[in-house]
Amino acid sequence: MLGTRTLAQVHDNLGALAVRLDGKQLERLDAATRVRRGFPYYFLYDRRTALAPPEPDLGDRDR
């Protein structure tokens, strides 16, 4: 195992396999570890959406 030096540490790490998280716990972890995209992503994304032509009206054809 990466980062382990003793057999006891390996056993501790393997014990983590028994941990089960519910949906709400996973959502909290996702929110806490979400990476904020910085420059240039926000700059390019804002420009692309601002300059994009409007979506065509497909009427009933898309239903």
All heavy atoms as TSV, in Angstrom:
chain	resi	resn	atom	element	x	y	z
A	1	MET	N	N	0.834	-1.182	0.000
A	1	MET	CA	C	0.000	0.000	0.000
A	1	MET	C	C	0.881	1.249	0.000
A	1	MET	O	O	1.879	1.302	0.698
A	1	MET	CB	C	-0.880	0.045	1.242
A	1	MET	CG	C	-1.890	-1.034	1.368
A	1	MET	SD	S	-3.351	-0.454	0.564
A	1	MET	CE	C	-4.270	-1.936	0.538
A	2	LEU	N	N	0.459	2.212	-0.718
A	2	LEU	CA	C	1.191	3.453	-0.812
A	2	LEU	C	C	1.175	4.176	0.532
A	2	LEU	O	O	0.124	4.355	1.143
A	2	LEU	CB	C	0.558	4.354	-1.872
A	2	LEU	CG	C	1.256	5.673	-2.135
A	2	LEU	CD1	C	2.651	5.435	-2.675
A	2	LEU	CD2	C	0.459	6.506	-3.098
A	3	GLY	N	N	2.328	4.544	1.023
A	3	GLY	CA	C	2.425	5.313	2.256
A	3	GLY	C	C	2.441	4.488	3.531
A	3	GLY	O	O	2.446	5.050	4.612
A	4	THR	N	N	2.430	3.181	3.404
A	4	THR	CA	C	2.465	2.362	4.619
A	4	THR	C	C	3.877	1.846	4.853
A	4	THR	O	O	4.612	1.554	3.930
A	4	THR	CB	C	1.509	1.163	4.524
A	4	THR	OG1	O	1.877	0.358	3.417
A	4	THR	CG2	C	0.080	1.615	4.376
A	5	ARG	N	N	4.229	1.748	6.127
A	5	ARG	CA	C	5.552	1.235	6.482
A	5	ARG	C	C	5.479	0.001	7.349
A	5	ARG	O	O	6.458	-0.709	7.484
A	5	ARG	CB	C	6.355	2.315	7.211
A	5	ARG	CG	C	6.673	3.485	6.317
A	5	ARG	CD	C	7.502	4.495	7.052
A	5	ARG	NE	N	7.707	5.633	6.177
A	5	ARG	CZ	C	8.684	6.478	6.297
A	5	ARG	NH1	N	9.540	6.368	7.288
A	5	ARG	NH2	N	8.816	7.470	5.462
A	6	THR	N	N	4.311	-0.222	7.939
A	6	THR	CA	C	4.188	-1.374	8.829
A	6	THR	C	C	2.949	-2.183	8.438
A	6	THR	O	O	2.026	-1.677	7.783
A	6	THR	CB	C	4.042	-0.942	10.300
A	6	THR	OG1	O	2.787	-0.273	10.457
A	6	THR	CG2	C	5.191	-0.040	10.739
A	7	LEU	N	N	2.917	-3.426	8.881
A	7	LEU	CA	C	1.772	-4.277	8.629
A	7	LEU	C	C	0.519	-3.731	9.323
A	7	LEU	O	O	-0.586	-3.811	8.782
A	7	LEU	CB	C	2.071	-5.703	9.111
A	7	LEU	CG	C	1.046	-6.759	8.761
A	7	LEU	CD1	C	0.811	-6.831	7.253
A	7	LEU	CD2	C	1.488	-8.115	9.292
A	8	ALA	N	N	0.689	-3.124	10.473
A	8	ALA	CA	C	-0.447	-2.532	11.182
A	8	ALA	C	C	-1.081	-1.410	10.354
A	8	ALA	O	O	-2.311	-1.272	10.300
A	8	ALA	CB	C	-0.010	-2.004	12.544
A	9	GLN	N	N	-0.265	-0.616	9.665
A	9	GLN	CA	C	-0.794	0.448	8.811
A	9	GLN	C	C	-1.559	-0.128	7.618
A	9	GLN	O	O	-2.594	0.405	7.209
A	9	GLN	CB	C	0.332	1.354	8.331
A	9	GLN	CG	C	0.941	2.198	9.429
A	9	GLN	CD	C	2.168	2.961	8.962
A	9	GLN	OE1	O	2.821	2.595	7.974
A	9	GLN	NE2	N	2.491	4.035	9.685
A	10	VAL	N	N	-1.069	-1.230	7.082
A	10	VAL	CA	C	-1.773	-1.895	5.981
A	10	VAL	C	C	-3.145	-2.351	6.457
A	10	VAL	O	O	-4.163	-2.141	5.781
A	10	VAL	CB	C	-0.960	-3.092	5.429
A	10	VAL	CG1	C	-1.781	-3.888	4.425
A	10	VAL	CG2	C	0.342	-2.626	4.808
A	11	HIS	N	N	-3.215	-2.948	7.629
A	11	HIS	CA	C	-4.490	-3.405	8.176
A	11	HIS	C	C	-5.437	-2.228	8.421
A	11	HIS	O	O	-6.637	-2.337	8.155
A	11	HIS	CB	C	-4.272	-4.208	9.466
A	11	HIS	CG	C	-3.704	-5.563	9.222
A	11	HIS	ND1	N	-4.433	-6.595	8.684
A	11	HIS	CD2	C	-2.451	-6.044	9.418
A	11	HIS	CE1	C	-3.669	-7.663	8.567
A	11	HIS	NE2	N	-2.448	-7.347	9.005
A	12	ASP	N	N	-4.919	-1.123	8.917
A	12	ASP	CA	C	-5.748	0.073	9.123
A	12	ASP	C	C	-6.307	0.572	7.791
A	12	ASP	O	O	-7.492	0.909	7.686
A	12	ASP	CB	C	-4.950	1.186	9.795
A	12	ASP	CG	C	-4.732	0.961	11.274
A	12	ASP	OD1	O	-5.447	0.127	11.864
A	12	ASP	OD2	O	-3.843	1.637	11.834
A	13	ASN	N	N	-5.467	0.620	6.786
A	13	ASN	CA	C	-5.915	1.076	5.470
A	13	ASN	C	C	-6.968	0.142	4.884
A	13	ASN	O	O	-7.955	0.591	4.309
A	13	ASN	CB	C	-4.741	1.202	4.502
A	13	ASN	CG	C	-3.858	2.389	4.809
A	13	ASN	OD1	O	-4.228	3.269	5.568
A	13	ASN	ND2	N	-2.673	2.406	4.231
A	14	LEU	N	N	-6.766	-1.157	5.024
A	14	LEU	CA	C	-7.734	-2.115	4.506
A	14	LEU	C	C	-9.066	-2.024	5.247
A	14	LEU	O	O	-10.121	-2.299	4.679
A	14	LEU	CB	C	-7.176	-3.535	4.579
A	14	LEU	CG	C	-6.027	-3.830	3.609
A	14	LEU	CD1	C	-5.461	-5.216	3.854
A	14	LEU	CD2	C	-6.477	-3.678	2.163
A	15	GLY	N	N	-9.033	-1.622	6.498
A	15	GLY	CA	C	-10.259	-1.451	7.263
A	15	GLY	C	C	-11.164	-0.377	6.667
A	15	GLY	O	O	-12.385	-0.412	6.841
A	16	ALA	N	N	-10.587	0.558	5.940
A	16	ALA	CA	C	-11.379	1.622	5.314
A	16	ALA	C	C	-12.303	1.080	4.234
A	16	ALA	O	O	-13.290	1.726	3.867
A	16	ALA	CB	C	-10.451	2.685	4.726
A	17	LEU	N	N	-12.021	-0.118	3.724
A	17	LEU	CA	C	-12.882	-0.704	2.701
A	17	LEU	C	C	-14.272	-1.026	3.236
A	17	LEU	O	O	-15.232	-1.128	2.474
A	17	LEU	CB	C	-12.248	-1.981	2.134
A	17	LEU	CG	C	-10.949	-1.781	1.347
A	17	LEU	CD1	C	-10.344	-3.130	0.983
A	17	LEU	CD2	C	-11.202	-0.945	0.106
A	18	ALA	N	N	-14.402	-1.178	4.535
A	18	ALA	CA	C	-15.695	-1.505	5.147
A	18	ALA	C	C	-16.573	-0.272	5.368
A	18	ALA	O	O	-17.746	-0.398	5.678
A	18	ALA	CB	C	-15.474	-2.218	6.477
A	19	VAL	N	N	-16.027	0.918	5.175
A	19	VAL	CA	C	-16.784	2.153	5.400
A	19	VAL	C	C	-17.744	2.366	4.237
A	19	VAL	O	O	-17.360	2.292	3.073
A	19	VAL	CB	C	-15.836	3.366	5.533
A	19	VAL	CG1	C	-16.616	4.667	5.618
A	19	VAL	CG2	C	-14.924	3.199	6.732
A	20	ARG	N	N	-19.003	2.615	4.552
A	20	ARG	CA	C	-20.027	2.902	3.544
A	20	ARG	C	C	-20.615	4.277	3.839
A	20	ARG	O	O	-20.989	4.567	4.965
A	20	ARG	CB	C	-21.141	1.857	3.571
A	20	ARG	CG	C	-20.675	0.466	3.250
A	20	ARG	CD	C	-20.322	0.356	1.771
A	20	ARG	NE	N	-19.859	-0.985	1.456
A	20	ARG	CZ	C	-18.657	-1.266	0.994
A	20	ARG	NH1	N	-17.784	-0.308	0.820
A	20	ARG	NH2	N	-18.319	-2.500	0.710
A	21	LEU	N	N	-20.704	5.098	2.824
A	21	LEU	CA	C	-21.263	6.439	2.975
A	21	LEU	C	C	-22.605	6.511	2.263
A	21	LEU	O	O	-22.753	5.971	1.164
A	21	LEU	CB	C	-20.313	7.485	2.390
A	21	LEU	CG	C	-18.903	7.522	2.991
A	21	LEU	CD1	C	-18.039	8.499	2.229
A	21	LEU	CD2	C	-18.955	7.890	4.459
A	22	ASP	N	N	-23.569	7.208	2.876
A	22	ASP	CA	C	-24.863	7.363	2.217
A	22	ASP	C	C	-24.800	8.546	1.242
A	22	ASP	O	O	-23.791	9.253	1.149
A	22	ASP	CB	C	-25.992	7.525	3.238
A	22	ASP	CG	C	-25.875	8.792	4.082
A	22	ASP	OD1	O	-25.330	9.803	3.591
A	22	ASP	OD2	O	-26.343	8.775	5.235
A	23	GLY	N	N	-25.874	8.748	0.514
A	23	GLY	CA	C	-25.913	9.796	-0.507
A	23	GLY	C	C	-25.658	11.181	0.029
A	23	GLY	O	O	-24.948	11.982	-0.585
A	24	LYS	N	N	-26.223	11.482	1.195
A	24	LYS	CA	C	-26.049	12.824	1.771
A	24	LYS	C	C	-24.583	13.065	2.161
A	24	LYS	O	O	-24.044	14.147	1.955
A	24	LYS	CB	C	-26.956	12.990	2.980
A	24	LYS	CG	C	-26.993	14.387	3.504
A	24	LYS	CD	C	-28.095	14.584	4.504
A	24	LYS	CE	C	-28.137	16.046	4.887
A	24	LYS	NZ	N	-29.428	16.465	5.355
A	25	GLN	N	N	-23.941	12.040	2.705
A	25	GLN	CA	C	-22.528	12.171	3.071
A	25	GLN	C	C	-21.664	12.363	1.823
A	25	GLN	O	O	-20.740	13.180	1.819
A	25	GLN	CB	C	-22.069	10.932	3.839
A	25	GLN	CG	C	-22.680	10.813	5.210
A	25	GLN	CD	C	-22.429	9.465	5.845
A	25	GLN	OE1	O	-22.490	8.431	5.179
A	25	GLN	NE2	N	-22.150	9.469	7.143
A	26	LEU	N	N	-21.975	11.634	0.771
A	26	LEU	CA	C	-21.219	11.786	-0.473
A	26	LEU	C	C	-21.412	13.178	-1.067
A	26	LEU	O	O	-20.456	13.778	-1.573
A	26	LEU	CB	C	-21.631	10.710	-1.479
A	26	LEU	CG	C	-21.209	9.292	-1.129
A	26	LEU	CD1	C	-21.826	8.301	-2.102
A	26	LEU	CD2	C	-19.698	9.164	-1.117
A	27	GLU	N	N	-22.625	13.707	-0.996
A	27	GLU	CA	C	-22.879	15.064	-1.484
A	27	GLU	C	C	-22.061	16.093	-0.711
A	27	GLU	O	O	-21.503	17.023	-1.291
A	27	GLU	CB	C	-24.365	15.402	-1.372
A	27	GLU	CG	C	-25.226	14.707	-2.397
A	27	GLU	CD	C	-26.704	14.982	-2.191
A	27	GLU	OE1	O	-27.045	15.959	-1.480
A	27	GLU	OE2	O	-27.513	14.220	-2.724
A	28	ARG	N	N	-22.002	15.936	0.615
A	28	ARG	CA	C	-21.216	16.869	1.434
A	28	ARG	C	C	-19.739	16.804	1.081
A	28	ARG	O	O	-19.058	17.825	0.997
A	28	ARG	CB	C	-21.414	16.578	2.918
A	28	ARG	CG	C	-22.783	16.992	3.430
A	28	ARG	CD	C	-22.904	16.830	4.912
A	28	ARG	NE	N	-22.007	17.767	5.578
A	28	ARG	CZ	C	-21.588	17.631	6.827
A	28	ARG	NH1	N	-21.983	16.615	7.561
A	28	ARG	NH2	N	-20.781	18.513	7.360
A	29	LEU	N	N	-19.229	15.591	0.877
A	29	LEU	CA	C	-17.826	15.443	0.497
A	29	LEU	C	C	-17.564	16.052	-0.881
A	29	LEU	O	O	-16.550	16.719	-1.095
A	29	LEU	CB	C	-17.416	13.970	0.505
A	29	LEU	CG	C	-17.205	13.360	1.879
A	29	LEU	CD1	C	-17.005	11.850	1.752
A	29	LEU	CD2	C	-16.019	13.989	2.581
A	30	ASP	N	N	-18.469	15.823	-1.820
A	30	ASP	CA	C	-18.316	16.408	-3.154
A	30	ASP	C	C	-18.292	17.930	-3.082
A	30	ASP	O	O	-17.470	18.585	-3.722
A	30	ASP	CB	C	-19.446	15.957	-4.075
A	30	ASP	CG	C	-19.288	14.530	-4.551
A	30	ASP	OD1	O	-18.165	13.977	-4.439
A	30	ASP	OD2	O	-20.277	13.956	-5.033
A	31	ALA	N	N	-19.190	18.506	-2.281
A	31	ALA	CA	C	-19.242	19.962	-2.154
A	31	ALA	C	C	-17.981	20.512	-1.495
A	31	ALA	O	O	-17.464	21.553	-1.895
A	31	ALA	CB	C	-20.479	20.375	-1.352
A	32	ALA	N	N	-17.477	19.802	-0.503
A	32	ALA	CA	C	-16.292	20.275	0.226
A	32	ALA	C	C	-15.019	20.168	-0.603
A	32	ALA	O	O	-14.070	20.924	-0.379
A	32	ALA	CB	C	-16.129	19.481	1.516
A	33	THR	N	N	-14.994	19.258	-1.552
A	33	THR	CA	C	-13.770	19.040	-2.326
A	33	THR	C	C	-13.884	19.521	-3.767
A	33	THR	O	O	-12.990	19.272	-4.562
A	33	THR	CB	C	-13.384	17.548	-2.328
A	33	THR	OG1	O	-14.460	16.790	-2.905
A	33	THR	CG2	C	-13.093	17.054	-0.927
A	34	ARG	N	N	-14.970	20.211	-4.080
A	34	ARG	CA	C	-15.170	20.704	-5.442
A	34	ARG	C	C	-14.061	21.696	-5.784
A	34	ARG	O	O	-13.741	22.595	-5.014
A	34	ARG	CB	C	-16.537	21.373	-5.551
A	34	ARG	CG	C	-16.903	21.746	-6.971
A	34	ARG	CD	C	-18.364	22.141	-7.084
A	34	ARG	NE	N	-19.187	20.943	-6.849
A	34	ARG	CZ	C	-20.175	20.870	-5.976
A	34	ARG	NH1	N	-20.471	21.912	-5.225
A	34	ARG	NH2	N	-20.866	19.773	-5.819
A	35	VAL	N	N	-13.476	21.509	-6.942
A	35	VAL	CA	C	-12.399	22.393	-7.399
A	35	VAL	C	C	-13.018	23.540	-8.179
A	35	VAL	O	O	-13.789	23.334	-9.115
A	35	VAL	CB	C	-11.398	21.623	-8.297
A	35	VAL	CG1	C	-10.352	22.560	-8.849
A	35	VAL	CG2	C	-10.769	20.491	-7.519
A	36	ARG	N	N	-12.692	24.716	-7.769
A	36	ARG	CA	C	-13.187	25.902	-8.453
A	36	ARG	C	C	-12.326	26.163	-9.673
A	36	ARG	O	O	-11.097	26.251	-9.581
A	36	ARG	CB	C	-13.125	27.085	-7.503
A	36	ARG	CG	C	-13.961	28.209	-7.945
A	36	ARG	CD	C	-13.863	29.320	-6.971
A	36	ARG	NE	N	-13.831	30.518	-7.782
A	36	ARG	CZ	C	-14.167	31.699	-7.381
A	36	ARG	NH1	N	-14.492	31.882	-6.141
A	36	ARG	NH2	N	-14.144	32.716	-8.183
A	37	ARG	N	N	-12.966	26.269	-10.802
A	37	ARG	CA	C	-12.219	26.516	-12.039
A	37	ARG	C	C	-11.914	28.006	-12.137
A	37	ARG	O	O	-12.801	28.834	-12.059
A	37	ARG	CB	C	-13.035	26.086	-13.239
A	37	ARG	CG	C	-13.279	24.607	-13.247
A	37	ARG	CD	C	-14.085	24.245	-14.440
A	37	ARG	NE	N	-14.366	22.832	-14.430
A	37	ARG	CZ	C	-15.148	22.234	-15.280
A	37	ARG	NH1	N	-15.728	22.922	-16.233
A	37	ARG	NH2	N	-15.348	20.947	-15.206
A	38	GLY	N	N	-10.670	28.297	-12.314
A	38	GLY	CA	C	-10.252	29.691	-12.405
A	38	GLY	C	C	-9.970	30.096	-13.835
A	38	GLY	O	O	-10.443	29.481	-14.786
A	39	PHE	N	N	-9.183	31.113	-13.968
A	39	PHE	CA	C	-8.761	31.597	-15.272
A	39	PHE	C	C	-7.923	30.517	-15.934
A	39	PHE	O	O	-7.130	29.884	-15.257
A	39	PHE	CB	C	-7.940	32.888	-15.108
A	39	PHE	CG	C	-7.535	33.503	-16.411
A	39	PHE	CD1	C	-8.411	34.327	-17.078
A	39	PHE	CD2	C	-6.309	33.219	-16.967
A	39	PHE	CE1	C	-8.048	34.889	-18.295
A	39	PHE	CE2	C	-5.943	33.776	-18.180
A	39	PHE	CZ	C	-6.815	34.610	-18.847
A	40	PRO	N	N	-8.041	30.217	-17.170
A	40	PRO	CA	C	-8.846	30.889	-18.188
A	40	PRO	C	C	-10.225	30.276	-18.386
A	40	PRO	O	O	-10.974	30.713	-19.237
A	40	PRO	CB	C	-8.014	30.714	-19.442
A	40	PRO	CG	C	-7.419	29.355	-19.290
A	40	PRO	CD	C	-7.132	29.243	-17.798
A	41	TYR	N	N	-10.586	29.264	-17.614
A	41	TYR	CA	C	-11.861	28.591	-17.854
A	41	TYR	C	C	-13.032	29.561	-17.807
A	41	TYR	O	O	-13.834	29.623	-18.727
A	41	TYR	CB	C	-12.085	27.465	-16.838
A	41	TYR	CG	C	-13.445	26.837	-16.996
A	41	TYR	CD1	C	-13.677	25.898	-17.988
A	41	TYR	CD2	C	-14.498	27.219	-16.185
A	41	TYR	CE1	C	-14.926	25.347	-18.169
A	41	TYR	CE2	C	-15.748	26.673	-16.356
A	41	TYR	CZ	C	-15.965	25.744	-17.343
A	41	TYR	OH	O	-17.197	25.212	-17.516
A	42	TYR	N	N	-13.150	30.327	-16.726
A	42	TYR	CA	C	-14.319	31.198	-16.615
A	42	TYR	C	C	-14.317	32.255	-17.712
A	42	TYR	O	O	-15.355	32.639	-18.226
A	42	TYR	CB	C	-14.415	31.839	-15.224
A	42	TYR	CG	C	-13.363	32.871	-14.934
A	42	TYR	CD1	C	-13.510	34.186	-15.344
A	42	TYR	CD2	C	-12.207	32.523	-14.235
A	42	TYR	CE1	C	-12.541	35.132	-15.083
A	42	TYR	CE2	C	-11.233	33.472	-13.974
A	42	TYR	CZ	C	-11.407	34.768	-14.399
A	42	TYR	OH	O	-10.439	35.701	-14.147
A	43	PHE	N	N	-13.141	32.718	-18.102
A	43	PHE	CA	C	-13.030	33.720	-19.151
A	43	PHE	C	C	-13.498	33.134	-20.485
A	43	PHE	O	O	-14.303	33.730	-21.193
A	43	PHE	CB	C	-11.583	34.207	-19.247
A	43	PHE	CG	C	-11.333	35.161	-20.378
A	43	PHE	CD1	C	-11.682	36.490	-20.250
A	43	PHE	CD2	C	-10.755	34.735	-21.562
A	43	PHE	CE1	C	-11.458	37.378	-21.287
A	43	PHE	CE2	C	-10.531	35.614	-22.596
A	43	PHE	CZ	C	-10.886	36.947	-22.463
A	44	LEU	N	N	-12.993	31.950	-20.825
A	44	LEU	CA	C	-13.356	31.320	-22.090
A	44	LEU	C	C	-14.820	30.902	-22.098
A	44	LEU	O	O	-15.516	31.070	-23.093
A	44	LEU	CB	C	-12.463	30.110	-22.354
A	44	LEU	CG	C	-10.984	30.433	-22.559
A	44	LEU	CD1	C	-10.175	29.157	-22.642
A	44	LEU	CD2	C	-10.785	31.292	-23.787
A	45	TYR	N	N	-15.294	30.360	-21.011
A	45	TYR	CA	C	-16.682	29.918	-20.950
A	45	TYR	C	C	-17.632	31.103	-21.093
A	45	TYR	O	O	-18.587	31.050	-21.856
A	45	TYR	CB	C	-16.945	29.182	-19.636
A	45	TYR	CG	C	-18.366	28.689	-19.534
A	45	TYR	CD1	C	-18.776	27.558	-20.223
A	45	TYR	CD2	C	-19.291	29.374	-18.768
A	45	TYR	CE1	C	-20.081	27.116	-20.151
A	45	TYR	CE2	C	-20.606	28.936	-18.680
A	45	TYR	CZ	C	-20.994	27.814	-19.377
A	45	TYR	OH	O	-22.281	27.380	-19.300
A	46	ASP	N	N	-17.362	32.181	-20.376
A	46	ASP	CA	C	-18.221	33.359	-20.467
A	46	ASP	C	C	-18.224	33.923	-21.878
A	46	ASP	O	O	-19.258	34.306	-22.394
A	46	ASP	CB	C	-17.771	34.439	-19.484
A	46	ASP	CG	C	-18.056	34.078	-18.037
A	46	ASP	OD1	O	-18.838	33.136	-17.806
A	46	ASP	OD2	O	-17.495	34.735	-17.147
A	47	ARG	N	N	-17.064	33.974	-22.511
A	47	ARG	CA	C	-16.973	34.505	-23.870
A	47	ARG	C	C	-17.714	33.601	-24.852
A	47	ARG	O	O	-18.424	34.068	-25.720
A	47	ARG	CB	C	-15.508	34.622	-24.323
A	47	ARG	CG	C	-14.719	35.597	-23.534
A	47	ARG	CD	C	-15.082	37.007	-23.942
A	47	ARG	NE	N	-14.224	37.911	-23.208
A	47	ARG	CZ	C	-14.589	39.098	-22.808
A	47	ARG	NH1	N	-15.775	39.535	-23.083
A	47	ARG	NH2	N	-13.780	39.856	-22.134
A	48	ARG	N	N	-17.539	32.300	-24.711
A	48	ARG	CA	C	-18.162	31.364	-25.647
A	48	ARG	C	C	-19.678	31.458	-25.568
A	48	ARG	O	O	-20.356	31.483	-26.581
A	48	ARG	CB	C	-17.697	29.944	-25.362
A	48	ARG	CG	C	-18.192	28.941	-26.380
A	48	ARG	CD	C	-17.681	27.544	-26.128
A	48	ARG	NE	N	-18.242	27.057	-24.879
A	48	ARG	CZ	C	-17.529	26.498	-23.916
A	48	ARG	NH1	N	-16.248	26.347	-24.041
A	48	ARG	NH2	N	-18.103	26.065	-22.821
A	49	THR	N	N	-20.223	31.536	-24.364
A	49	THR	CA	C	-21.676	31.600	-24.234
A	49	THR	C	C	-22.197	32.963	-24.657
A	49	THR	O	O	-23.297	33.051	-25.199
A	49	THR	CB	C	-22.126	31.292	-22.794
A	49	THR	OG1	O	-21.464	32.172	-21.898
A	49	THR	CG2	C	-21.819	29.859	-22.418
A	50	ALA	N	N	-21.422	34.006	-24.453
A	50	ALA	CA	C	-21.868	35.343	-24.840
A	50	ALA	C	C	-21.878	35.495	-26.357
A	50	ALA	O	O	-22.726	36.193	-26.913
A	50	ALA	CB	C	-20.961	36.400	-24.220
A	51	LEU	N	N	-20.948	34.840	-27.056
A	51	LEU	CA	C	-20.837	34.983	-28.506
A	51	LEU	C	C	-21.577	33.899	-29.280
A	51	LEU	O	O	-21.658	33.961	-30.499
A	51	LEU	CB	C	-19.358	34.971	-28.906
A	51	LEU	CG	C	-18.513	36.092	-28.296
A	51	LEU	CD1	C	-17.054	35.907	-28.662
A	51	LEU	CD2	C	-19.009	37.454	-28.760
A	52	ALA	N	N	-22.093	32.918	-28.583
A	52	ALA	CA	C	-22.772	31.807	-29.267
A	52	ALA	C	C	-24.081	32.293	-29.876
A	52	ALA	O	O	-24.801	33.084	-29.280
A	52	ALA	CB	C	-23.048	30.681	-28.280
A	53	PRO	N	N	-24.383	31.806	-31.090
A	53	PRO	CA	C	-25.663	32.178	-31.698
A	53	PRO	C	C	-26.815	31.555	-30.912
A	53	PRO	O	O	-26.631	30.538	-30.251
A	53	PRO	CB	C	-25.573	31.595	-33.104
A	53	PRO	CG	C	-24.552	30.529	-33.023
A	53	PRO	CD	C	-23.606	30.930	-31.921
A	54	PRO	N	N	-27.975	32.139	-30.981
A	54	PRO	CA	C	-29.112	31.571	-30.252
A	54	PRO	C	C	-29.462	30.191	-30.789
A	54	PRO	O	O	-29.262	29.914	-31.971
A	54	PRO	CB	C	-30.235	32.577	-30.499
A	54	PRO	CG	C	-29.818	33.380	-31.662
A	54	PRO	CD	C	-28.333	33.330	-31.728
A	55	GLU	N	N	-29.988	29.349	-29.929
A	55	GLU	CA	C	-30.399	28.009	-30.331
A	55	GLU	C	C	-31.611	28.126	-31.249
A	55	GLU	O	O	-32.499	28.939	-31.003
A	55	GLU	CB	C	-30.740	27.182	-29.098
A	55	GLU	CG	C	-29.584	27.066	-28.139
A	55	GLU	CD	C	-29.120	25.640	-28.008
A	55	GLU	OE1	O	-29.840	24.737	-28.458
A	55	GLU	OE2	O	-28.052	25.440	-27.447
A	56	PRO	N	N	-31.673	27.323	-32.309
A	56	PRO	CA	C	-32.829	27.400	-33.216
A	56	PRO	C	C	-34.087	26.877	-32.535
A	56	PRO	O	O	-34.034	25.993	-31.687
A	56	PRO	CB	C	-32.429	26.498	-34.380
A	56	PRO	CG	C	-31.417	25.564	-33.813
A	56	PRO	CD	C	-30.705	26.322	-32.728
A	57	ASP	N	N	-35.211	27.433	-32.914
A	57	ASP	CA	C	-36.490	26.971	-32.394
A	57	ASP	C	C	-36.919	25.776	-33.234
A	57	ASP	O	O	-37.212	25.902	-34.412
A	57	ASP	CB	C	-37.516	28.097	-32.472
A	57	ASP	CG	C	-38.860	27.677	-31.886
A	57	ASP	OD1	O	-38.918	26.634	-31.210
A	57	ASP	OD2	O	-39.847	28.405	-32.136
A	58	LEU	N	N	-36.937	24.588	-32.643
A	58	LEU	CA	C	-37.268	23.378	-33.376
A	58	LEU	C	C	-38.766	23.088	-33.363
A	58	LEU	O	O	-39.198	22.118	-33.991
A	58	LEU	CB	C	-36.503	22.185	-32.776
A	58	LEU	CG	C	-34.976	22.300	-32.820
A	58	LEU	CD1	C	-34.355	21.105	-32.153
A	58	LEU	CD2	C	-34.485	22.441	-34.244
A	59	GLY	N	N	-39.525	23.874	-32.658
A	59	GLY	CA	C	-40.957	23.660	-32.610
A	59	GLY	C	C	-41.307	22.299	-32.052
A	59	GLY	O	O	-40.775	21.879	-31.042
A	60	ASP	N	N	-42.169	21.579	-32.736
A	60	ASP	CA	C	-42.621	20.263	-32.273
A	60	ASP	C	C	-41.673	19.142	-32.698
A	60	ASP	O	O	-41.872	18.009	-32.321
A	60	ASP	CB	C	-44.035	19.968	-32.809
A	60	ASP	CG	C	-45.074	20.850	-32.139
A	60	ASP	OD1	O	-44.804	21.327	-31.027
A	60	ASP	OD2	O	-46.143	21.061	-32.743
A	61	ARG	N	N	-40.687	19.413	-33.516
A	61	ARG	CA	C	-39.812	18.349	-34.024
A	61	ARG	C	C	-38.977	17.695	-32.951
A	61	ARG	O	O	-38.590	16.558	-33.079
A	61	ARG	CB	C	-38.875	18.904	-35.103
A	61	ARG	CG	C	-39.618	19.214	-36.380
A	61	ARG	CD	C	-38.639	19.624	-37.434
A	61	ARG	NE	N	-38.191	20.989	-37.135
A	61	ARG	CZ	C	-37.128	21.543	-37.657
A	61	ARG	NH1	N	-36.378	20.876	-38.491
A	61	ARG	NH2	N	-36.785	22.765	-37.350
A	62	ASP	N	N	-38.675	18.371	-31.836
A	62	ASP	CA	C	-37.832	17.801	-30.800
A	62	ASP	C	C	-38.634	17.047	-29.751
A	62	ASP	O	O	-38.080	16.546	-28.793
A	62	ASP	CB	C	-36.960	18.871	-30.134
A	62	ASP	CG	C	-37.775	19.936	-29.416
A	62	ASP	OD1	O	-38.970	20.060	-29.734
A	62	ASP	OD2	O	-37.205	20.622	-28.564
A	63	ARG	N	N	-39.895	16.922	-29.901
A	63	ARG	CA	C	-40.734	16.224	-28.902
A	63	ARG	C	C	-41.075	14.843	-29.337
A	63	ARG	O	O	-41.168	14.424	-30.379
A	63	ARG	CB	C	-42.001	17.020	-28.623
A	63	ARG	CG	C	-41.653	18.309	-27.934
A	63	ARG	CD	C	-42.887	19.087	-27.584
A	63	ARG	NE	N	-42.435	20.405	-27.165
A	63	ARG	CZ	C	-43.095	21.496	-27.369
A	63	ARG	NH1	N	-44.273	21.472	-27.940
A	63	ARG	NH2	N	-42.635	22.649	-26.968
